[in-house]
Amino acid sequence: MFKPKLKIFFIVIFLIASSASLYAALPENISDLVDDSAPAVVNITAKKEVSQRSSYGYGGIPDEMLERFGIPREFREMPQQKREAVSYGSGFILKDNYIMTNFHVVEDASEVIVSLSDRREFIAEVIGVDPLSDLAVLEVKGKNLPSVDVGNSDELKVGDWVIAIGSPFSFDFSVTAGIVSAKGRSIQNNNIGNYVPFLQTDVAINPGNSGGPLFNLDGEVVGINSQIYSRSGGYQGLAFAIPINVAVDVADQIISSGEVSRGYLGVRMSEVDSDLADALGMKKPYGALINDVEEGESADLAGLIPGDVIIEFDKKQIKFSTDLPHVVGQIKPNTEAIAKVIRDGEEISLEFILGELPVNSETFIPAKTQISSDPIGIKVADLDRDNPSMANMPDGVIVSRVNPNSPASGKVNRGDLITMIQFKGKKYQVFDVESFNDSLLNFSSGDKVAVHLTRGGNRFIRSITLN
């Protein structure tokens, strides 16, 4: 048994060793990095005009009072007034006289002012923006401007140290440090995120840091600070940056052609959960499950069909459905790519020639009659082919009711069109209510089936355990 003094000695030695290890793990060159890199970081002030209408009626009289006396709205509404709004952000000089920042920093700006750490100021021209990646490229007319060194964000590892320089709350050229918490994050905010595999960090980022650079310990820019996850509006330990490889590709396209083009497959997809993996004959849940394939697009021409699961695209692993647009969006249109696909439990390869990302919208049409289908807990109906609006709809049955607490509850919605049921490689096409009910006779209680359905014009696949 150790004596008390000996125990204290070992505890002190342990604490000293632990402190030394922690100190050794901390980067020592942050101050040197800041001295070398800060000159290429800029503060951005964006001015824009916004319209506002007074909350009071004409002449300052409350609107309710004017309405009570029957004064028409066009006479009791004050005309809209223009006022100047100012937003602040950060950026950095990428090369030559080109500056990168976030799209949301300069959106709708009538004037953009760029300030350097040496106190020079320039009026910047917005030469191009890409809302899908939240990026913008500015140009200034200054001379002898410093620029950053660009790194390779693909080489970043979770746990690597990173440093941010920016202007949070207009405190110019502030420095914060942290580590990379995760890679390949897919986040949605104002339609931004589908095509950006965000870097997640614990670097302290606040309003005003947007558009500023994220450096590695070699002083190279590896990301552009873009968003935070916060319930308070301030930093809460979750910050997201656009990988510099994505940003440079966007910037090069904007500088050369003024616009950004992305590869496009023409599919709609969802995650593969454990139940769907079992129903599709897969050993484990992974990949992007194809719910729908657009006719005439790249996926259709390559032979991809609903129910396929893409597990690799262009030699990049697809673990989750959100990984697929990240990969495809970084490939140029008309480029060839090979994908590994799980179909009916077997792995196959398909060759794609990518299209170009378009914008489209879909609609949805409801049903006519009702028939009960108890094993799933829904009521379905035949399509009314006499209705012109249903004449071009695919064969199937419309869901007219979903029973509460049934196997389909939370997975199938009223108005969904069911077109096929799949179970361990066997596919049962649904043409009408009769074929739908006949298909259910092939299954037993407890079987997990994959139900192919159309919702709002979009196709989905949902797993349902029959009862």
C-alpha positions as a printed NumPy array, in Angstrom:
array([[  0.   ,   0.   ,   0.   ],
       [  1.327,   3.478,  -0.955],
       [  2.038,   5.945,   1.783],
       [  0.018,   9.226,   1.644],
       [  3.084,  11.337,   0.677],
       [  3.978,   8.901,  -2.086],
       [  0.424,   9.036,  -3.427],
       [  0.541,  12.835,  -3.507],
       [  3.862,  12.683,  -5.364],
       [  2.42 ,  10.458,  -8.107],
       [ -0.713,  12.63 ,  -8.407],
       [  1.437,  15.745,  -8.871],
       [  3.594,  13.987, -11.477],
       [  0.439,  12.853, -13.323],
       [ -1.021,  16.372, -13.357],
       [  2.254,  17.86 , -14.612],
       [  2.49 ,  15.244, -17.357],
       [ -1.143,  15.812, -18.362],
       [ -0.64 ,  19.572, -18.498],
       [  2.515,  19.142, -20.547],
       [  0.682,  16.869, -23.003],
       [ -2.188,  19.336, -23.337],
       [  0.229,  22.233, -23.843],
       [  2.113,  20.243, -26.452],
       [ -1.139,  19.583, -28.298],
       [ -1.967,  23.29 , -28.579],
       [ -0.685,  25.055, -31.71 ],
       [  2.211,  27.419, -31.052],
       [  2.26 ,  29.347, -34.311],
       [ -1.141,  31.063, -34.269],
       [  0.364,  34.52 , -33.745],
       [  2.767,  34.025, -36.656],
       [ -0.077,  32.729, -38.824],
       [ -2.192,  35.779, -38.015],
       [  0.667,  38.174, -38.808],
       [  1.162,  36.542, -42.206],
       [ -2.513,  36.019, -43.158],
       [ -4.476,  38.928, -41.665],
       [ -3.462,  41.47 , -44.347],
       [ -5.476,  39.519, -46.951],
       [ -8.6  ,  39.418, -44.771],
       [-11.14 ,  42.18 , -45.371],
       [-14.082,  43.734, -43.597],
       [-17.19 ,  44.207, -45.768],
       [-19.904,  46.816, -45.362],
       [-22.942,  46.314, -47.614],
       [-25.537,  49.048, -48.027],
       [-28.979,  48.54 , -49.513],
       [-32.302,  50.317, -49.713],
       [-35.329,  48.722, -48.069],
       [-38.978,  49.733, -48.181],
       [-41.153,  50.11 , -45.123],
       [-44.681,  51.285, -44.454],
       [-45.737,  53.052, -41.283],
       [-47.766,  50.971, -38.826],
       [-50.093,  53.95 , -38.464],
       [-52.534,  55.202, -41.025],
       [-52.33 ,  58.404, -43.008],
       [-51.349,  61.449, -40.958],
       [-50.365,  59.321, -37.952],
       [-53.993,  58.39 , -37.208],
       [-54.316,  54.685, -36.244],
       [-55.421,  52.507, -39.148],
       [-58.298,  51.03 , -37.111],
       [-59.798,  54.503, -36.587],
       [-59.654,  55.347, -40.3  ],
       [-61.222,  51.979, -41.141],
       [-64.057,  52.615, -38.663],
       [-64.959,  55.804, -40.529],
       [-65.037,  53.942, -43.84 ],
       [-62.003,  55.619, -45.414],
       [-60.84 ,  53.414, -48.353],
       [-57.525,  51.603, -47.856],
       [-55.81 ,  53.39 , -50.734],
       [-56.446,  56.719, -48.96 ],
       [-55.517,  55.598, -45.443],
       [-52.244,  53.826, -46.244],
       [-49.049,  55.821, -46.058],
       [-46.848,  55.383, -49.13 ],
       [-43.842,  53.103, -48.723],
       [-40.707,  54.905, -47.629],
       [-37.14 ,  54.044, -48.531],
       [-34.445,  53.749, -45.901],
       [-30.844,  52.597, -45.998],
       [-29.919,  49.351, -44.265],
       [-26.338,  48.321, -43.561],
       [-25.015,  44.796, -43.045],
       [-21.52 ,  43.722, -42.108],
       [-19.438,  40.713, -42.986],
       [-15.968,  39.466, -43.754],
       [-14.054,  38.208, -46.763],
       [-10.584,  37.614, -48.127],
       [ -8.553,  38.401, -51.222],
       [ -8.404,  35.152, -53.176],
       [ -6.144,  36.263, -56.01 ],
       [ -5.367,  39.356, -58.063],
       [ -8.135,  41.808, -57.17 ],
       [-10.846,  39.209, -56.523],
       [-12.438,  38.895, -53.089],
       [-14.58 ,  36.026, -51.82 ],
       [-17.388,  36.35 , -49.305],
       [-20.863,  34.964, -48.627],
       [-23.78 ,  35.704, -50.92 ],
       [-25.979,  36.653, -47.957],
       [-23.485,  39.365, -46.967],
       [-23.895,  41.307, -50.23 ],
       [-27.379,  40.208, -51.299],
       [-29.325,  43.099, -52.904],
       [-26.544,  45.546, -51.936],
       [-26.489,  48.917, -53.706],
       [-22.947,  49.629, -52.496],
       [-20.233,  47.369, -51.088],
       [-17.25 ,  48.82 , -49.219],
       [-14.17 ,  46.683, -48.578],
       [-11.749,  47.623, -45.78 ],
       [ -8.262,  46.152, -45.332],
       [ -6.272,  45.862, -42.12 ],
       [ -3.899,  48.603, -43.387],
       [ -6.96 ,  50.937, -43.351],
       [ -7.307,  51.157, -47.134],
       [-10.915,  51.179, -48.371],
       [-12.328,  50.337, -51.798],
       [-15.721,  50.34 , -53.466],
       [-16.182,  46.766, -54.672],
       [-18.099,  45.478, -57.666],
       [-20.107,  42.265, -57.237],
       [-19.113,  40.364, -60.373],
       [-21.089,  37.191, -59.617],
       [-23.005,  35.264, -56.963],
       [-24.046,  31.659, -56.403],
       [-26.983,  31.461, -53.961],
       [-26.912,  27.631, -53.87 ],
       [-23.497,  27.671, -52.221],
       [-23.926,  31.062, -50.497],
       [-20.873,  32.474, -52.271],
       [-20.102,  35.775, -53.973],
       [-17.07 ,  37.13 , -55.82 ],
       [-16.183,  40.83 , -55.611],
       [-13.6  ,  42.858, -57.508],
       [-11.715,  45.979, -56.425],
       [ -9.368,  48.287, -58.324],
       [ -6.577,  48.528, -55.741],
       [ -2.886,  47.925, -56.365],
       [ -0.36 ,  45.708, -54.564],
       [ -3.077,  43.801, -52.743],
       [ -2.095,  40.825, -50.567],
       [ -3.755,  37.451, -51.158],
       [ -4.213,  34.262, -49.176],
       [ -2.599,  30.894, -49.689],
       [ -5.206,  28.325, -50.694],
       [ -5.128,  24.868, -49.099],
       [ -6.882,  21.586, -49.839],
       [-10.025,  21.081, -47.768],
       [-10.201,  17.405, -48.781],
       [ -7.06 ,  16.794, -46.731],
       [ -8.612,  18.162, -43.535],
       [ -9.242,  15.614, -40.807],
       [-11.686,  15.72 , -37.937],
       [ -9.749,  17.046, -34.962],
       [ -7.417,  19.289, -36.998],
       [ -6.85 ,  22.775, -35.605],
       [ -8.319,  25.685, -37.585],
       [ -8.293,  29.462, -37.105],
       [-10.895,  32.055, -38.156],
       [-10.234,  35.734, -38.816],
       [-13.193,  38.059, -39.28 ],
       [-15.258,  40.924, -37.929],
       [-17.852,  39.586, -35.457],
       [-20.3  ,  42.326, -34.453],
       [-17.993,  44.749, -36.369],
       [-15.   ,  44.048, -34.115],
       [-12.615,  44.097, -37.043],
       [-10.04 ,  41.365, -37.647],
       [-10.818,  39.254, -34.585],
       [ -9.115,  35.857, -34.284],
       [-10.648,  32.656, -32.886],
       [ -9.411,  29.069, -32.924],
       [-10.839,  25.568, -32.588],
       [-10.927,  22.198, -34.284],
       [-12.771,  20.547, -37.143],
       [-15.722,  18.787, -35.503],
       [-17.087,  16.979, -38.571],
       [-16.964,  16.955, -42.367],
       [-19.584,  16.588, -45.086],
       [-22.432,  18.117, -43.103],
       [-25.639,  18.774, -45.008],
       [-27.615,  21.684, -43.578],
       [-30.589,  23.524, -45.022],
       [-31.034,  27.247, -44.626],
       [-32.891,  29.306, -47.252],
       [-32.316,  26.631, -49.93 ],
       [-28.57 ,  26.661, -49.242],
       [-26.874,  23.405, -48.447],
       [-27.85 ,  20.702, -50.935],
       [-24.629,  21.123, -52.882],
       [-22.217,  22.049, -50.078],
       [-20.541,  19.418, -47.846],
       [-20.064,  21.829, -44.934],
       [-17.193,  21.653, -42.483],
       [-18.417,  21.746, -38.892],
       [-16.094,  23.421, -36.388],
       [-16.156,  24.63 , -32.794],
       [-14.432,  27.885, -33.754],
       [-16.274,  30.845, -32.203],
       [-18.223,  32.448, -35.07 ],
       [-20.754,  35.26 , -34.7  ],
       [-22.672,  37.64 , -36.996],
       [-20.054,  39.568, -38.956],
       [-17.76 ,  36.56 , -39.37 ],
       [-19.759,  35.461, -42.42 ],
       [-17.576,  35.214, -45.513],
       [-14.333,  35.241, -43.567],
       [-11.546,  32.687, -44.05 ],
       [-10.889,  29.526, -42.061],
       [ -7.159,  28.712, -41.939],
       [ -5.252,  25.529, -41.189],
       [ -2.036,  25.669, -39.162],
       [  0.005,  26.066, -42.349],
       [ -1.671,  29.439, -42.917],
       [ -3.737,  28.143, -45.851],
       [ -7.42 ,  28.914, -46.321],
       [ -9.396,  25.667, -46.069],
       [-12.916,  27.066, -45.683],
       [-15.228,  30.084, -45.71 ],
       [-17.181,  30.666, -42.507],
       [-20.82 ,  30.777, -43.5  ],
       [-23.375,  29.81 , -40.866],
       [-23.889,  29.045, -37.194],
       [-26.414,  26.862, -35.432],
       [-27.86 ,  28.938, -32.638],
       [-31.048,  29.403, -30.66 ],
       [-29.84 ,  32.719, -29.271],
       [-28.473,  34.315, -32.445],
       [-24.914,  34.045, -31.156],
       [-22.229,  31.37 , -31.019],
       [-23.23 ,  28.117, -29.293],
       [-20.402,  25.802, -30.31 ],
       [-21.618,  24.865, -33.808],
       [-20.161,  26.715, -36.795],
       [-20.202,  25.723, -40.445],
       [-17.762,  26.594, -43.214],
       [-17.845,  26.05 , -46.974],
       [-14.861,  23.879, -48.018],
       [-12.348,  25.932, -49.992],
       [-12.271,  23.326, -52.786],
       [-15.97 ,  23.998, -53.395],
       [-15.498,  27.754, -53.097],
       [-12.554,  27.95 , -55.521],
       [-14.456,  25.944, -58.138],
       [-17.416,  28.333, -57.808],
       [-15.128,  31.379, -57.953],
       [-13.294,  30.142, -61.041],
       [-16.606,  29.614, -62.863],
       [-17.918,  33.04 , -61.849],
       [-14.706,  34.774, -62.908],
       [-14.497,  32.956, -66.246],
       [-18.17 ,  32.816, -67.293],
       [-20.21 ,  34.808, -64.775],
       [-22.299,  31.811, -63.707],
       [-22.041,  28.405, -62.036],
       [-23.119,  25.091, -63.586],
       [-23.49 ,  21.789, -61.734],
       [-23.929,  18.173, -62.695],
       [-27.426,  16.701, -62.484],
       [-28.723,  13.131, -62.328],
       [-32.469,  13.705, -62.35 ],
       [-33.393,  11.626, -59.301],
       [-35.221,  12.001, -56.032],
       [-33.906,  10.021, -53.146],
       [-34.138,   9.235, -49.452],
       [-32.22 ,   7.49 , -46.7  ],
       [-32.066,   3.72 , -46.313],
       [-33.148,   2.779, -42.793],
       [-32.771,  -0.703, -41.288],
       [-36.288,  -1.752, -42.288],
       [-35.798,  -0.631, -45.894],
       [-32.421,  -2.349, -46.028],
       [-34.116,  -5.593, -45.005],
       [-36.927,  -5.116, -47.531],
       [-34.441,  -4.344, -50.322],
       [-32.212,  -7.321, -49.52 ],
       [-29.288,  -5.257, -48.227],
       [-26.992,  -6.39 , -45.424],
       [-26.919,  -2.961, -43.75 ],
       [-28.526,   0.462, -44.245],
       [-26.359,   2.805, -46.316],
       [-26.338,   4.679, -49.616],
       [-28.888,   6.851, -51.426],
       [-32.217,   5.138, -52.156],
       [-33.644,   6.205, -55.507],
       [-37.342,   7.066, -55.199],
       [-37.906,   8.572, -58.621],
       [-36.079,   8.952, -61.935],
       [-36.906,  11.806, -64.308],
       [-37.581,  10.686, -67.845],
       [-34.885,  11.651, -70.318],
       [-32.391,  12.821, -67.677],
       [-28.949,  11.38 , -66.945],
       [-30.132,   8.711, -64.484],
       [-32.874,   7.499, -66.821],
       [-30.484,   7.249, -69.766],
       [-28.012,   5.308, -67.615],
       [-30.665,   2.748, -66.647],
       [-31.173,   3.738, -63.002],
       [-34.616,   2.713, -61.674],
       [-36.63 ,   3.368, -58.493],
       [-35.531,   0.998, -55.749],
       [-31.856,   1.16 , -56.727],
       [-29.422,   2.247, -54.029],
       [-26.316,   4.216, -55.059],
       [-23.401,   3.36 , -52.749],
       [-20.557,   4.927, -54.737],
       [-20.4  ,   7.681, -57.349],
       [-17.32 ,   8.831, -59.258],
       [-15.134,   6.74 , -56.896],
       [-16.555,   8.529, -53.836],
       [-18.444,   6.552, -51.204],
       [-22.105,   7.453, -50.674],
       [-22.973,   6.669, -47.055],
       [-26.066,   8.866, -46.839],
       [-28.464,  10.228, -49.43 ],
       [-27.193,  13.766, -48.704],
       [-23.724,  12.726, -49.909],
       [-24.94 ,  12.221, -53.485],
       [-25.757,  15.853, -54.412],
       [-22.493,  16.942, -52.771],
       [-20.573,  14.685, -55.157],
       [-22.686,  15.168, -58.278],
       [-22.883,  18.959, -57.864],
       [-19.106,  19.281, -58.023],
       [-18.898,  17.462, -61.376],
       [-19.281,  19.464, -64.564],
       [-22.258,  18.788, -66.893],
       [-21.621,  16.381, -69.796],
       [-18.964,  14.569, -67.741],
       [-18.868,  10.772, -67.587],
       [-19.06 ,   9.097, -64.168],
       [-19.353,   5.507, -62.913],
       [-21.642,   4.536, -60.037],
       [-21.904,   1.396, -57.936],
       [-25.543,   0.459, -57.366],
       [-27.341,  -2.127, -55.247],
       [-30.255,  -3.6  , -57.22 ],
       [-32.335,  -6.488, -55.862],
       [-29.566,  -7.263, -53.391],
       [-26.819,  -7.426, -56.046],
       [-24.098,  -4.852, -56.82 ],
       [-23.957,  -3.525, -60.382],
       [-22.139,  -0.657, -62.145],
       [-23.811,   2.03 , -64.254],
       [-22.218,   4.688, -66.453],
       [-23.658,   8.201, -66.419],
       [-23.236,  11.285, -68.568],
       [-24.312,  14.106, -66.275],
       [-26.868,  16.704, -67.238],
       [-27.006,  20.268, -65.902],
       [-28.857,  21.189, -62.73 ],
       [-32.275,  22.703, -63.647],
       [-35.137,  24.205, -61.64 ],
       [-38.514,  22.5  , -61.702],
       [-41.782,  22.172, -59.784],
       [-44.384,  19.455, -59.424],
       [-48.1  ,  19.194, -58.627],
       [-50.364,  16.621, -57.024],
       [-53.929,  15.373, -57.702],
       [-56.212,  13.599, -55.184],
       [-58.479,  10.507, -55.498],
       [-62.08 ,   9.44 , -56.056],
       [-63.346,   6.257, -54.324],
       [-62.39 ,   4.358, -51.181],
       [-61.682,   0.708, -50.398],
       [-60.162,  -0.632, -47.166],
       [-56.76 ,  -2.332, -46.996],
       [-56.333,  -3.444, -43.41 ],
       [-52.847,  -5.099, -43.355],
       [-51.226,  -1.675, -43.808],
       [-53.963,   0.416, -42.22 ],
       [-54.986,   2.555, -45.188],
       [-57.902,   3.015, -47.571],
       [-57.091,   3.233, -51.26 ],
       [-58.977,   4.233, -54.391],
       [-58.804,   3.709, -58.14 ],
       [-57.864,   6.678, -60.291],
       [-60.723,   8.418, -62.069],
       [-59.508,   8.171, -65.658],
       [-62.512,  10.204, -66.841],
       [-61.008,  13.158, -65.073],
       [-58.665,  14.919, -67.55 ],
       [-56.357,  15.935, -64.704],
       [-55.691,  12.256, -63.96 ],
       [-55.351,  11.072, -67.546],
       [-51.541,  11.229, -67.56 ],
       [-50.932,   9.917, -64.059],
       [-49.049,   6.591, -63.764],
       [-50.968,   3.453, -62.854],
       [-51.595,   2.956, -59.169],
       [-54.01 ,   3.622, -56.34 ],
       [-54.631,   6.78 , -54.361],
       [-54.481,   6.706, -50.564],
       [-57.684,   8.262, -49.295],
       [-57.275,   7.484, -45.589],
       [-54.5  ,   6.519, -43.176],
       [-55.69 ,   4.974, -39.931],
       [-54.123,   6.374, -36.738],
       [-51.532,   4.1  , -35.07 ],
       [-51.504,   1.819, -38.128],
       [-48.318,   0.451, -39.76 ],
       [-48.619,   3.143, -42.437],
       [-49.175,   6.007, -40.   ],
       [-46.398,   8.582, -40.298],
       [-45.039,   6.982, -43.471],
       [-47.901,   7.223, -45.972],
       [-50.068,  10.324, -46.368],
       [-53.572,  10.844, -47.625],
       [-53.31 ,  11.674, -51.341],
       [-50.212,   9.543, -51.983],
       [-50.238,   7.453, -55.169],
       [-48.972,   3.885, -54.601],
       [-47.439,   2.364, -57.734],
       [-45.501,  -0.706, -56.547],
       [-44.678,  -2.871, -53.533],
       [-41.248,  -4.486, -53.231],
       [-40.077,  -7.301, -50.955],
       [-36.591,  -8.905, -51.016],
       [-36.032,  -8.511, -54.748],
       [-39.635,  -9.262, -55.815],
       [-41.638,  -6.376, -57.236],
       [-45.433,  -6.234, -57.424],
       [-46.769,  -3.587, -59.782],
       [-49.932,  -1.812, -58.635],
       [-52.37 ,  -0.954, -61.43 ],
       [-55.593,  -0.668, -59.454],
       [-57.178,  -1.54 , -56.115],
       [-57.505,  -5.22 , -57.076],
       [-53.809,  -5.639, -57.939],
       [-52.877,  -3.741, -54.789],
       [-54.886,  -6.066, -52.551],
       [-53.625,  -9.12 , -54.465],
       [-50.026,  -8.075, -53.857],
       [-50.641,  -7.971, -50.103],
       [-51.611, -11.65 , -50.167],
       [-47.982, -12.528, -50.914],
       [-46.766, -11.292, -47.554],
       [-47.05 , -12.431, -43.953],
       [-47.492, -10.475, -40.752],
       [-44.178,  -8.945, -39.728],
       [-42.776,  -8.699, -43.254],
       [-41.102,  -5.364, -44.014],
       [-42.118,  -4.22 , -47.489],
       [-40.923,  -1.235, -49.535],
       [-43.872,   0.787, -50.801],
       [-43.24 ,   2.95 , -53.893],
       [-45.425,   6.036, -53.895],
       [-45.79 ,   9.45 , -55.5  ],
       [-46.444,  12.506, -53.358],
       [-46.872,  15.967, -54.799],
       [-45.455,  14.72 , -58.084],
       [-42.325,  13.374, -56.345],
       [-41.605,   9.685, -55.843],
       [-40.736,   8.166, -52.492],
       [-40.077,   4.698, -51.084],
       [-41.216,   3.916, -47.554],
       [-40.771,   0.74 , -45.494],
       [-43.887,  -0.606, -43.765],
       [-44.132,  -3.624, -41.47 ],
       [-47.309,  -5.542, -42.3  ],
       [-49.731,  -6.411, -39.529]])
